Amino acid sequence: MAPSQTARYLQFQTDKTESIDAETIVETPVSLTVNGENWLTFMCTPILLEELGIGFLFNEGIIAAKSELADVRVCEHGDNIDIWLNHSVEKPVKWRRTSGCSGGVTGVELLSEGLPTIPVQGAIFTPLQINALVVRLFESQELYKETGGVHTSALSDGESVIIVAEDIGRHNTLDKIAGVYLSLQPVLPHKVVITTGRISSEMLQKASRIGAEALISRTSPSSLSIQMAEKMGITLIGYARRNRFNVYAHPERIDSNGGKH
């Protein structure tokens, strides 16, 4: 399935009405089957579907390594991700609906003790680096430029954008990034997640799973995500623009003097 499709709409202006054809983002249900058992249905944009399924299992703590995957395939109709593991696994008894758009769900408990804590060892980023990463995120929004109405997230080493994912659901973008990361296993000196989406608790959880030292958003964090970032040692940045940003947790990683480290 294509990630966008043509839609016709009427545009009303003061002195005229015009019929316009434009690309719109696709939202579609895609089910996840694990070891032959149906687990849940994503509402998502149908690109990087294998990575979406893999990353979701990783972010839920079901798998920890690529070696646990026996087979991953998307069915010919594109509406099911079929994942087989080389070990048995129990489906979570209860899914919790998250604040993510397009119906996000998770089986992970809030403020879980199993999530990693990132050591804070002094300044490693400058304000100019953070501003530059925001610009690079905007430049990487290929699907957004075509359709609008889509979230973009990226994984960076602090300098370059390494992995980019787009989806109608902001939480899906971080699952896709985790899936690509698990498949490629790049060695990065630092890990920074940049996203267009609001930072809620599940977004913070997903960033922490891949060991992100910093999570940057163009919009706001929630109160719970700030608490979690403090606990987990993640530098939490919101309302990031080309020339400014707000730091809500662990500003120690940002060199306020602007010097390089």
Buried (B, 14 or more C-beta within 10 A) or exposed (E): BEBBEEEEEEEEEEEEEEEEEEBBBBBBEBBBBBBEEEBBBBBBBBBBBBBBBBBBBBBBBBBEEBEBBEEBEBEEEEBBBBBEBEEEBEEBEEBEEBBBBBBBBBBBEEBEEEBEEBEBEEBBBBBEBBBBBBBBBBEBBEBBEBBEEBBBBBBBBBBEBBBBBBBBBBBBBBBBBBBBBBBEEEEBEBBBBBBBBBBBBBBBBBBBBBBBBBBBBBEBBBEBBBBBBEBBBBBBBBBBEEEEBBBBBBBBBBBEEEEEE
